[in-house]
Amino acid sequence: MSTPTTPSVHNRANPFKARITENYSLTSEGSAKDTRHIVVHLGESGITYHPGDSLAVIPRNFPQTVDDLLAASGLDPAAMVEQPTGPVALRDLLITQYSLNRVSKKFVKAVLERLPEGEKKTQLAEIVGNDEAFDDYVFTRDYTDVLIEYPVKFTAQEFLPLANKIAPRLYSIASSPKAHPGEVHLTVAVVVYTTHGRKKYGLASGFLGHGQEMHKDEMPVYIQPTKHFHMPAHDANIIMVGPGTGIAPFRAFLEHRDVEGATGKNWLFFGDQKKATDFLYEKEFAAMLEKGTLTRLDTAFSRDQAHKVYVQDRMHENGAELWKWLKEGAYFYVCGDAKRMARDVHQKLIDIAQEHGGLSPEAAKEYIEVTLSKTEKRYLKDVY
């Protein structure tokens, strides 16, 4: 009789304070991106996971981001703020608990209320009164940007209710627990941009990619189990479409199938901007091809030729073979951007069902969206 799996004691309310042991760039000099491979050490946490699961990371702000806000607002960094666990200095509280990379609408409205009558108040009122303009305004600004533009003062007690709390960010796990015991690997694209004269990072990706001095043994994490993005039986064939950081769970799948000696075939579609600078895990996949763990690898580097080529284009080129795999029972997985890539891949599957399955447009759509996805559960998505 098998023993039930014990639920982890680590969750959103009680995350494990992990540490990063490796952090290196997967992209080469000249890339337009900064995509990093990050190894999180789980220590004595007892945390277990499966390929397809995600790691929830509770990020922190860069100290400089908080110091800029304190300077612009006139807030006292040493002011003590009562918390359930006891009083905490405002600066520490802002670093660990409040999302400061994008300003909240309620804060902008509070600034408007505090502004004296005049040109600035009229200007901000016009922005707040227009939904589209208001959305655009908050999208590119943090709290410091607003306070530089519209200087007003707040006390800590006034400011904190106007800021949003930090929420966990989920990252698809890029490792097999059998290949890397006691570790979780992540594939992280660091978001970095400059708006209103100030360089900014994405809250979670900046923290993971360039917040090494903040981590020590204090990076709160927990596992978010997948509800549906599981690997099939050992003898099942799988087709994986994962451009960019969407490659993460498929690295985990391939590692796991290799360690377990799975007999099913594995076909991977990977894409990014340039082969020379953005071919994530290129050497690993080459080794997997040579060993036979990876049966097929088709790549699409959109900016290596005059016309852009994407993973869905490679699917189309190999449509007859892809259809053959599907009809023989292969599972189809897609991971990555939901708005464009996954939508285009979905449409390409329908096109392939028409072209190579001889199905009408209606029957092809029915096969992909109902039979493959819902009835047989062989079409699985991890999109965001």
ChimeraX attribute file (.defattr): number of C-alpha atoms within 10 A of each C-alpha:
attribute: neighborCount
match mode: 1-to-1
recipient: residues
	/A:1	3
	/A:2	4
	/A:3	5
	/A:4	6
	/A:5	7
	/A:6	7
	/A:7	9
	/A:8	15
	/A:9	14
	/A:10	17
	/A:11	15
	/A:12	17
	/A:13	8
	/A:14	12
	/A:15	19
	/A:16	24
	/A:17	19
	/A:18	22
	/A:19	19
	/A:20	20
	/A:21	12
	/A:22	13
	/A:23	19
	/A:24	12
	/A:25	17
	/A:26	21
	/A:27	22
	/A:28	17
	/A:29	12
	/A:30	10
	/A:31	14
	/A:32	12
	/A:33	18
	/A:34	18
	/A:35	23
	/A:36	23
	/A:37	22
	/A:38	21
	/A:39	20
	/A:40	21
	/A:41	20
	/A:42	20
	/A:43	14
	/A:44	9
	/A:45	16
	/A:46	11
	/A:47	17
	/A:48	18
	/A:49	21
	/A:50	20
	/A:51	27
	/A:52	24
	/A:53	24
	/A:54	22
	/A:55	22
	/A:56	22
	/A:57	25
	/A:58	22
	/A:59	26
	/A:60	25
	/A:61	25
	/A:62	22
	/A:63	16
	/A:64	10
	/A:65	19
	/A:66	23
	/A:67	17
	/A:68	13
	/A:69	23
	/A:70	18
	/A:71	14
	/A:72	19
	/A:73	21
	/A:74	14
	/A:75	18
	/A:76	14
	/A:77	18
	/A:78	11
	/A:79	15
	/A:80	16
	/A:81	16
	/A:82	11
	/A:83	9
	/A:84	6
	/A:85	6
	/A:86	8
	/A:87	12
	/A:88	16
	/A:89	14
	/A:90	20
	/A:91	20
	/A:92	16
	/A:93	18
	/A:94	26
	/A:95	21
	/A:96	16
	/A:97	17
	/A:98	18
	/A:99	22
	/A:100	24
	/A:101	21
	/A:102	19
	/A:103	22
	/A:104	18
	/A:105	18
	/A:106	13
	/A:107	20
	/A:108	23
	/A:109	14
	/A:110	15
	/A:111	19
	/A:112	20
	/A:113	13
	/A:114	15
	/A:115	17
	/A:116	11
	/A:117	10
	/A:118	8
	/A:119	10
	/A:120	15
	/A:121	16
	/A:122	14
	/A:123	11
	/A:124	19
	/A:125	16
	/A:126	13
	/A:127	16
	/A:128	19
	/A:129	10
	/A:130	10
	/A:131	11
	/A:132	10
	/A:133	13
	/A:134	17
	/A:135	13
	/A:136	11
	/A:137	18
	/A:138	19
	/A:139	14
	/A:140	16
	/A:141	19
	/A:142	22
	/A:143	24
	/A:144	24
	/A:145	21
	/A:146	21
	/A:147	17
	/A:148	13
	/A:149	12
	/A:150	17
	/A:151	16
	/A:152	18
	/A:153	16
	/A:154	14
	/A:155	12
	/A:156	17
	/A:157	10
	/A:158	12
	/A:159	14
	/A:160	17
	/A:161	11
	/A:162	16
	/A:163	20
	/A:164	17
	/A:165	14
	/A:166	19
	/A:167	15
	/A:168	16
	/A:169	15
	/A:170	18
	/A:171	22
	/A:172	29
	/A:173	28
	/A:174	30
	/A:175	29
	/A:176	26
	/A:177	19
	/A:178	18
	/A:179	15
	/A:180	15
	/A:181	12
	/A:182	16
	/A:183	22
	/A:184	25
	/A:185	26
	/A:186	24
	/A:187	26
	/A:188	26
	/A:189	21
	/A:190	20
	/A:191	16
	/A:192	14
	/A:193	11
	/A:194	10
	/A:195	11
	/A:196	11
	/A:197	7
	/A:198	11
	/A:199	10
	/A:200	19
	/A:201	19
	/A:202	17
	/A:203	22
	/A:204	26
	/A:205	21
	/A:206	21
	/A:207	22
	/A:208	26
	/A:209	22
	/A:210	16
	/A:211	17
	/A:212	16
	/A:213	8
	/A:214	16
	/A:215	18
	/A:216	13
	/A:217	13
	/A:218	12
	/A:219	21
	/A:220	21
	/A:221	25
	/A:222	28
	/A:223	24
	/A:224	19
	/A:225	17
	/A:226	15
	/A:227	8
	/A:228	12
	/A:229	19
	/A:230	16
	/A:231	18
	/A:232	13
	/A:233	12
	/A:234	13
	/A:235	13
	/A:236	16
	/A:237	21
	/A:238	23
	/A:239	23
	/A:240	22
	/A:241	26
	/A:242	27
	/A:243	27
	/A:244	20
	/A:245	23
	/A:246	24
	/A:247	25
	/A:248	27
	/A:249	31
	/A:250	29
	/A:251	22
	/A:252	27
	/A:253	22
	/A:254	23
	/A:255	24
	/A:256	21
	/A:257	24
	/A:258	19
	/A:259	12
	/A:260	12
	/A:261	12
	/A:262	17
	/A:263	14
	/A:264	17
	/A:265	19
	/A:266	24
	/A:267	20
	/A:268	23
	/A:269	22
	/A:270	23
	/A:271	26
	/A:272	22
	/A:273	21
	/A:274	19
	/A:275	19
	/A:276	13
	/A:277	16
	/A:278	23
	/A:279	22
	/A:280	25
	/A:281	14
	/A:282	12
	/A:283	10
	/A:284	12
	/A:285	19
	/A:286	13
	/A:287	12
	/A:288	18
	/A:289	15
	/A:290	11
	/A:291	11
	/A:292	13
	/A:293	22
	/A:294	21
	/A:295	17
	/A:296	15
	/A:297	16
	/A:298	14
	/A:299	20
	/A:300	23
	/A:301	20
	/A:302	17
	/A:303	14
	/A:304	14
	/A:305	9
	/A:306	7
	/A:307	8
	/A:308	12
	/A:309	18
	/A:310	22
	/A:311	25
	/A:312	23
	/A:313	16
	/A:314	16
	/A:315	22
	/A:316	17
	/A:317	12
	/A:318	13
	/A:319	21
	/A:320	15
	/A:321	13
	/A:322	21
	/A:323	19
	/A:324	13
	/A:325	18
	/A:326	18
	/A:327	13
	/A:328	11
	/A:329	14
	/A:330	24
	/A:331	23
	/A:332	22
	/A:333	21
	/A:334	26
	/A:335	25
	/A:336	21
	/A:337	17
	/A:338	15
	/A:339	10
	/A:340	10
	/A:341	20
	/A:342	22
	/A:343	13
	/A:344	16
	/A:345	20
	/A:346	17
	/A:347	15
	/A:348	18
	/A:349	23
	/A:350	23
	/A:351	20
	/A:352	22
	/A:353	26
	/A:354	19
	/A:355	17
	/A:356	14
	/A:357	17
	/A:358	11
	/A:359	17
	/A:360	14
	/A:361	14
	/A:362	10
	/A:363	15
	/A:364	21
	/A:365	19
	/A:366	16
	/A:367	19
	/A:368	20
	/A:369	16
	/A:370	14
	/A:371	15
	/A:372	20
	/A:373	17
	/A:374	13
	/A:375	11
	/A:376	11
	/A:377	13
	/A:378	19
	/A:379	22
	/A:380	19
	/A:381	17
	/A:382	20
	/A:383	16
	/A:384	11
